[in-house]
Amino acid sequence: AEFALERVHDNGLYRASLEYNLGLLEHAHGSLSLAKQHFERALGLYEAADDPQDASACRLALGVIVKEQGDPELALELFQAAYTQSHADLGLQHPDTATALSSLAAAQSALGMLRVALQNFENAIAVFRAALGPTHHAVASGLINAGAVEFELAEYEDALVHHHEALEIYRASLPENHPRLAIAVDNMAALQLRLGNY
């Protein structure tokens, strides 16, 4: 790709795409600092090219990195900017907007903003259900996130409902030894423990 880019006269968007994908690879490899550098370069190039949607994707990716690096405040800013842009460009009912809203909710939850985080998770779940169908993995992930916040709020019965629904989605769509099933079952066990159902 590097050699190909040298032959392209106006390679700004191609270079941005390469930087973004290199960032994804470095993140998957566990190299957070390198991933951050690639995403930051990609974001600058997308902004220079006036490409707001790809810039939003970069902000989401950057937010994930800085959150993993222990900076939830900066992650919150990046997720908020990505959500605002997606909302403006795609509307509230688009799954990309719901993804940004879900990321924003995760950052809010990490900062102790539990009520607003729960509301945002529930709004994102509603969009995922309508846009992708009730058994999509995005719905299940949203349900688990909402249940985790309800656990923190000591709303165990509500959390149990959300985790149970997520577990049923995973059971219907994943192999029986998939790690997501283990996570869902573990969440259910923790809730039953809090409810005294030993």
C-alpha positions, 0 to 999 in steps of 0.5 A, spaced: 500 500 500 505 504 501 508 503 494 501 504 491 500 511 494 507 513 492 504 513 485 497 516 486 497 524 485 492 526 490 492 520 496 489 524 502 483 519 503 487 513 501 493 515 506 487 516 511 484 509 510 491 506 510 493 509 517 486 508 520 487 500 518 494 500 520 491 503 527 486 497 527 491 492 526 496 495 531 490 495 536 488 488 535 496 486 536 495 490 543 500 496 541 496 502 543 501 507 543 502 505 535 494 505 534 493 511 537 498 515 532 495 512 526 488 514 528 490 521 530 494 521 523 488 518 519 483 523 523 487 529 521 487 527 514 479 525 514 478 532 517 483 536 512 479 532 506 472 534 509 470 527 510 466 527 517 463 520 517 470 517 516 473 522 521 467 520 526 469 513 525 476 515 527 474 519 533 470 512 536 477 508 534 481 513 538 476 513 544 477 506 545 484 507 545 484 512 550 479 509 554 484 503 554 489 507 556 486 510 562 483 516 560 475 516 560 475 523 560 478 524 553 474 518 551 468 521 553 469 527 549 471 523 543 465 519 543 461 525 544 464 528 538 463 522 534 455 521 536 454 528 535 457 528 528 453 521 526 446 524 529 447 530 524 449 526 518 445 520 519 440 521 524 438 518 530 435 511 527 442 509 524 446 503 527 452 507 526 449 513 530 447 507 535 454 505 535 457 512 537 451 512 542 453 506 545 460 508 546 458 514 549 454 511 554 460 506 556 465 512 557 459 515 561 458 509 565 466 509 567 465 516 569 460 514 574 454 517 570 450 511 571 443 514 569 444 517 563 449 511 561 443 507 562 438 511 558 443 512 552 444 504 552 437 503 552 436 508 546 442 505 542 438 498 543 432 500 541 435 503 534 439 496 533 433 492 534 429 496 529 435 497 524 438 490 525 433 485 528 432 483 535 437 477 535 443 481 532 449 481 536 449 488 537 442 488 541 445 482 545 451 487 547 447 493 548 443 488 553 449 486 557 452 493 557 445 496 560 445 490 565 452 491 567 449 499 569 443 496 572 448 491 576 452 497 579 445 501 580 443 495 584 437 494 580 438 486 580 431 484 577 432 489 571 439 487 570 437 479 570 432 481 564 437 484 560 442 479 561 437 473 560 435 476 553 442 477 551 444 470 553 438 467 549 440 471 543 447 468 544 445 461 545 441 462 538 446 464 534 453 462 537 457 455 538 455 452 545 463 454 547 463 461 544 466 466 550 460 470 549 456 465 552 461 464 558 460 472 559 453 472 559 452 466 564 457 469 568 453 475 569 447 471 570 450 467 576 453 474 579 446 477 579 443 470 582 448 471 587 446 478 589 439 476 589 440 470 594 439 465 589 445 460 591 
